[in-house]
Amino acid sequence: MADPRIHELRERATKLRAFADHVQKLPDRVDGEAAKMEWSGPYTDKVRGEIKTWKGRCGSVADRIREEAQRLDGEASSLEQKEREKAGAR
């Protein structure tokens, strides 16, 4: 019987990847809305620069979340391997 921790780790990794995708898309939505607008003024360039900065930050955070998901998958794989080794030793 499979260790329930394996399923839990895989499920958490899947949820983290979905969350990372969401985090990465957030500034795209803001940028898309800003692009639709006809706007100008003294702070326009500053706001566009901030959007770009947040886009980079969200991308970095999303990458770190994906790394954690990868770590969880690796941990699950390790547990699966140990189970196979135990089953083979019987």
N, C-alpha and C positions, 0 to 999 in steps of 0.2 A: 504494500500500500504506500502510495506517495506521501511524503512528508507535507503536511498542510502549509508549512513555512515556504515551500517552493512556490506554491500557488499564490500565496500572499505577496511574496517578493516580486513575482512576475506581474501581478495585478498592480502593485504600487509603481513598478517601472512603467507600465503602460499609462497609468494616470499621470505620472510625472512628464512623460513625453507629450501627452495631450496638453498639459498645463504649459509646458515650454513653448509649444506651438502658439498657444493663446497669448502668452507674454510677448513673443516675437511679433505677433500681428497687431498688437495694440497701437503702437505708434504709426503703423501703416494706415489704420483707420483715421487717425487724427490728420495725418499728412494728406490723405485722400480728400478729406473734408476741406482742409485748408486750400488745397489746389483748386477746388471747385469755386472758391470764393474770389470775388474781385475785391482785393483789399490792398491798401498801401498806406503808408504812414511812417512815422519815425521809428516805430518798433517792429515793422514788418520783417526786416532782415534778422533782427534779434530773435523774433518768434520762430522764424524758419530755422535759424541756427539751433535754437533750443529743441525743436522737433528732431532735427538731425542728431543732436547729442543724445536725446532720449532713445532714439532708434538704435544707436550704438550701444547704449547701456542695456536696453531690453534684450538686444541680441546677445550680449555677454552673459546676462543672467540666464537667458534661455539655454545657452551653451553649457553653463554650469549645472543647470537642472538636468539636461540630457546626460551629462557626465555621471550624475548621481543615479539616473535611471540605468545607465550602462553598468555601473558598479553593482546595483541591485540584481541585474540580470546575471552578472558574473558570479555573484554570491549564490543565486539560485542554481546556476549551472554546476557550481562546486558541490552543492548539496545533492544534486542529482547524480553526479559522478560518485560521491561517497555511497549513495544508496545502491548504485549499480555494483560497486565494489563489494559491498556487504552481501548483496544478493548473489554475486558470483562466488563468494567465499563459502556459501552454504552448501 
